[in-house]
């Protein structure tokens, strides 16, 4: 099995070829390719003047790096945004044919007043995203006076035959409408949920409810700081969109959190997934603004989460978002180890030496009445990352206190948890491990926890343990993944 030899470089998560990366941008499917743009500083491994980096994939797991997509100009640097296929040439850019249009935030200081300006602009591509032309009349949407006025996500709303833009405005989102992507009218605001920090990177999309043929609308928006695990993270709302405004099902609900780990931010969905596929696909930035500029990588910095499929599930009469790794991850499986009917006690843990750091694991375990059950990942010497369940607290947790390098920032080390009630003391987990990350999906995707780790290359053991009494591993599948 061949993997990159760069320290901490993941084998199957997207990373920039070099230098800095943050938010995913401009995700769109067109002509057989998934496009992934991203916030990129091509000159350093810390955040700086933003460009749109660019990569494409035919399968969401093998990526080809392309030249920088969109460069800064006299209107400013290129902050986050989205891309769409203009199938009906509503812009007039494509002589009646379909083409790609990017909608993004131009960010600059006014050349005379030095005041920060954030305005929305367009660029378009006639060659499958390989080269981009700035619209001559940029910007197309000026700020109404707010400094934070950014991260446009645009989609075509068929019932009204127009484009809809959702935009982060300080601590709310604003909706705009347009027939041609150039001329925008204000529609409405939404400001429910948590306001512990500035809102960023919103999205609005219909999602299928599991077991039905119906969809409900989900509004997702990120917040920095103020997330459930500390620092930056995402919240979401389930409701209805009528073409004018988003109406949540339960406006009194406390925030629903997208991920209970530290390292899931700026998740945004792909546009124009073909109807015959039908999935709602998205990806997030795998870091936290508390320490993103300080993670211990060399030459490159930051990774994306694994692409995920989103659905909704009815949980006790409330619809909740479900996330699962895309099925294409299965094509990377190199070999598989399956264990079943194994009882683990405090004196007899299950030790699996030398399994490695590139894993896709499925675990079904019956906890009986044990106080705590867990699995030690990327274990070696004093290093280990714990994924476990605390029966008394009814919490799933990830503990990276001893996961490797943790002292590069005071907010990195520690344990995070998520509420999780079990049925019949059975716990079901899917865990992806990829050198510098652990992604945990519990209850078939109902709970997700995403955490960076920085272990030694030699820390490749796995160990299952319990505290008090015993637990029964009904089945454990460990798939080793290739790059």
N, C-alpha and C positions, 0 to 999 in steps of 0.2 A: 504494500500500500504506500503510495507516494503522497506526501504532504509538503506544503511550504516549510522551509527551514527558518523563516523569519520568526523571531521570538514573539509570541502572542498572536501572530497573524492567523485568523480562523481559516479552516479548510473549506467550509461550505456556506458561510455568511458573506454577504457583499461588503467589501471594503474598497476604499479608493486605492488606485495603483500607488499613489504617493500623496503626502501632505494631508491637509485637514478636510474633514467632511462632517456636516450635520444634516439638517432636515432633508428627507426625501421630497422631491419636487417633480411636477410634470409627468406623473405616471400615467401612461396611456398605452393602449394596445392598438397597433395599426399594421396592416399588411404582414401579419404573422410574427410580429415582434412586440415584446414587452419593453417599453422604454422606462428607464429609471434615471431621472436627473437628480441632482443633489446640491445642497449648499456646499461650496468648495472654495477653499483658499489655495490656489496653486503654488504659492510661494512659501508656505510655512505650515507647521503642524499645530498651530493655534488659530483660533477664530480671527478673521481679518476681512479685507475687502472681498465681498462675495461675488462669485461667478456661479454658473450652473455647470457642474460636471455632468458627464453623460455616459451611460452604458446601456446595452440592449441584451435581451435574452430571448430565446425561443421556448424556454421551459421553466423559467423562474429560479433555476438553480445553477445554471452555467451562464456566466456573464462575460460579455465582450466590452472592454473599455474603448470608448470613442473619444475623439478630441472634445475639448470644452465646447458646450453647446451655446451658451449665451454669455456674452462679455459685457462688462460695464461700459457705459458711454456718458455723454454729457448730462444725461438725466440722473445718473447715479449708479451705484452698485446694484446687483441683482439679488434681491431677497426672495423669499419663498413664494410659490405659486403653483399653478396646475397647468395641464395641457389637455386639449380636446381634439377630436377629429371634427372638422367643419365639413360634414358630409354634403351639405346642400349649398356650400359656398356662400353662406350668409354674409361673410366679410367682403366678398368680391376679390379676395386675394388670389384665387386659384382658377380663374377662367372657366368656372362651371364644374370643375372636378373637385374631389375631396382633398383636403390637406390638413396639416397639423398647425394648430395655433396654441402658443403658450401665453398664459396670462399671469403676470408676476408683479411684485412690488419693486418699484424703483425707489431706492433710499439714497438720500444725499443731504448735505447741509447747503442751504441756499447760499449761492456765491456772494451775495451782498449782506444778508441779514445773519448768516450763520445758523439760522433756525433749521431744525431737522424737518425734512419733508419726506413723507411716505405717500406715494401715488401709484396707481395701477396702470400697467402698460402692456402692450402686445408685441410679440414677435411671431413670425410664421415661417414654415418650411415647406418647400415644394419637392423635396428630395428625400422623403422618409426620415426627416429629422437630422440629416447629416449636416446641413447648413441652415442658418437662421437669418432672417432679415427683420430688422426693427421697423415697426410701423412708423411712418413719417410723422404722424400726428400724435405720437405719445406725449404725455400720458393720456389715457382715456377716462380716468376717474381720479379727480382731485380729492384730497382730504377735506372734510367739512370743518377742519380746525383742530382735529385730534393729532397728537404726535404719533400714537400707536394706531396705525391704520394700514393693515397689511395681511399677507398670506391668503390671497384669493383662491378659493376652490370653485370651479365653474362646471356646470352640467347643463345638458339640454332637457327642458321640461316639456315633454310632448303634449300634454293636455292644453297648454297655452301657446305652444309653438314659439317658445323663446328660451333664451339662455338665462340661467339663474346663477348669481354669484353670492357665496357666503364669505364674509370678510371679518377678521378679528379687529375690533375697535376698543382698545384699552381693556375693559372688563365686561364686554358684551360682544355679540356678533350682530352684524348688519347684513340684510339681504337686499340685493339689487337685481333688476331685470333688464334684458336687452334683446333686441331682435337681431343684432349684427355683431355683437362683442365690442362694438366701438362706442355706442351711445347707451348710457346706463341711467336708470331711474331708481330711486330709493323705494323699497317695498316695506320693510319692517325691521324691528330689532328683537333680539332675544337675550335675556340676561339672567336666567335662572342658575341654580347650582352654586358652586364654590367660587369665592372671590378673594382667595388668599394671595393672588398675584395677578400678573398681566395675562390675558388670554391670547393664545396664538394657535395657528395652524388648524382652523376649523374644517369640518367636512359635514356633508348632509347627504344621506343616501337611503334608498329603500332596501330593506333586508328581509329575506324569507323567514317566516316563522316555521320552525321544525315541525314536521308532521302535518303541515297544511299547504295549501296553494296560495296563501295570502302573504302579503308583505306589510311591514310597518316601517315608518321612517325613523331613522336614528340621526341625531345631531351629536357630533363629537367635537370637543374643543379641548385643547391643552392649556395648562396653567403653570406658570413659573413665577415665584415658588408657590407652595401651598398644596402640593399633591399628597396623597395618602401615605406614601413612604418617605416623604420629605423631599424638598427640592422640586424638580419639574416632573410632570406626569399628565395623564389624560382623564377626563370625565366625559360621560355621555348621558343622553336623554332619549327616551323612546316616546314617540308621539305621531303626529299627523302633519303633513305639509300640504297646503291647499293651493300652492302656486304663489301665494302672497306672504304667508307667515307660517312659522313652525309652532304647533300647539302641543305641549307635552301632555302625556296621558295623566300624569300625577304631578302637578306643579309644586306640591308640598314635599315631594320626596327629597331626601338628602342626596348629595351627589352619588352617582354610580361611577365606580372607578374602573377604568379599562384594564389596569394591570396593577398588582399589589407589590411588585418589585420596584427597585430604584431606577431601572434602566429601560424604560419604554416611553418614548416621547415623539411628538409630531407625526403620529400615524395618519396616513392618508391613503385613500382607495385609488385603484386603477380605474381610469375612464375607458369606456368603449370596449369592455369585455364582450365578446360575441354572445348573442342570445343562446346559441347552441351550447355554449359553455355554461352560462347562467350563474356563475359564482360571483360573490362579492369578495374581491381580493384586495388586500392592503398590506402595507409594510410600515415599520416605524424606525426611528433612529434609536440605536441601542446605547444610550448614555444618559447622563444627568448633568444639567448645567451647573450643579454644585462643584463638579470636579472634571468636567469634560476636557478642559484645557490642560489637565495635569496627569491623565492616565499614562502609564509607563511604557508607551510604545515608541519606536524609533523610526523616523522616515515617513510614517503614516499615522493617522489617528482617527479612530472611531469606525464603527460597523453598523450595519442595518440588522434589524431582527430578521428571522426567517419570514418569508412571505406567508400570510395567513388567510384562511377563508373565514368569513364571518357569517353567522346565522343568529337567529333569535330563538330563545326557548322559554316556554311558559313554566315559571317556577312559583308555585303557590299563588297563581293568579296574576303574577307580575312577569312581564317580558324582560328577559335579561340577555345581554350579548354573549355569544359563544365564539371562541377563537380556536381554530385548529391549524396546525402546520399544513401547508398545501400538500396535496397528494404526491406532487412531483419529487418531494424529498425522498420518497421510497425508492426512486431510481438510483440513489447514491449508496444504497446498502451493499456492502461488500461481503460480509458474512454475518451469520446470526447464531447466537447461543440462546437456547430455551431451557428454562428450569421450571419445574412445577412440583407442587405438593412438598414444599420445604418448610419445616418449622424452625423459626428463629427464636432463641431465648437469650437472656442477658449473658449467659456463659457460652453460648454457641451462636455467634454471629455468622452470617454468610459472607465469606471472603472470596473475592474474585480478583486475583492479582493480575496486573499487566493488561487490563482490558483496554486502556487507552483514554484519550481525550477527545475522540470524535465519535459520539454515540447518539443513537436514537433508541430510547428505552420505553417499553410498555410494562407496567407493573400493576397487578391486581393482588391485593393483600387483605386478609381478614385479620383485624387487629385484636379480636377477642376483647379482653379487658386490660390490655397493657396500657401503661401510663403514657408511653411515648414510643413511636416507631420512626425510624429514619434510614436514610441511605447516605453514605459518605462517598462523594464523587471527587475525582481528580485527587485521590489520596496518595500521600507519599511522605515519609518522615513526619514532620509536624504539620503538614499541610492537609487540609480537607475542606470541602464545601458540603454542608449538611442540607439535605432536603428532608423534611420530616413532618410528622403530625403529632400535635399535643392533644391528647384525648380529653383532658379536663377542660382546657380552654376552647376545644373544638376549633383548632386553628391549624392551617397548613403554614409551614414556615420555610424560609431559606436563610441559612446562617453562613456568611462568608468571612467571619471573624478571623479564621485561620486558613483562608483560601489561597494564600501565597503573598504576593506584594499587596499590602493594604495601607501602608503608612505614607503614601504620597499625598493623601488629603484626609483631614479629620472626619469628614462626612462619609467616607467610603465604607469602612469596616462596620460590621454589625449584623443584626438579625431582623428580618422583616416577616410579617405574618399576614394571613388572609383568613377571614371567617369561612368555615366549611363544615357543615353538618353532614354526617355520614348516615347512610341507610344500612342497617344491619352490620355495623362496624366494618364495612367494606370500603377500602380506599382504592381508587383507580387513578393512576398517574401516567402521563406521557412526558418524558424528559429528553430534551435535546442538549447535548454537551458539545461544545466546539472550542476547544483550547481556551479562549478568553471569555466564554459566556455559558450560562445555564438558563434554559427556558423551560419552565414547568407549567404543564396544563393538567388541571385536576377536574374530575367529574366530567370527562369527555368535553373539555374546553370551557366549562363554565367559569373557572378561575384560572387566571394566568399570572405567573410571576417571572419577571425577566431581570437577570442580574449578571453584571460583568464579574469576571474573576481573572486573576493573573498568577496562575500556579507555575511551578517549575515544570520543565518539559518531562521530567522523570516521574511526576506525580500522576500515575495512570491506573491506580487500583480503585476498586469499588467494594464497598462493604455495607451490608444491610444489618441493622442492629435494632434492639428493643430495650426499653427500660421497664422492669417489672413484668412478670408473667411471660407470655409468649404471643407470637403472631405467626400466621400461616401464609406463606407466599403461595397463592393459588397458581399464578403464572408470572414469570419474569422473562421477557424477551429483550435481549441486548443485540442491537444491530450496529456493527461497526461501519462507519460511513467513510467513503472515499471523497477526495476533493472534486 
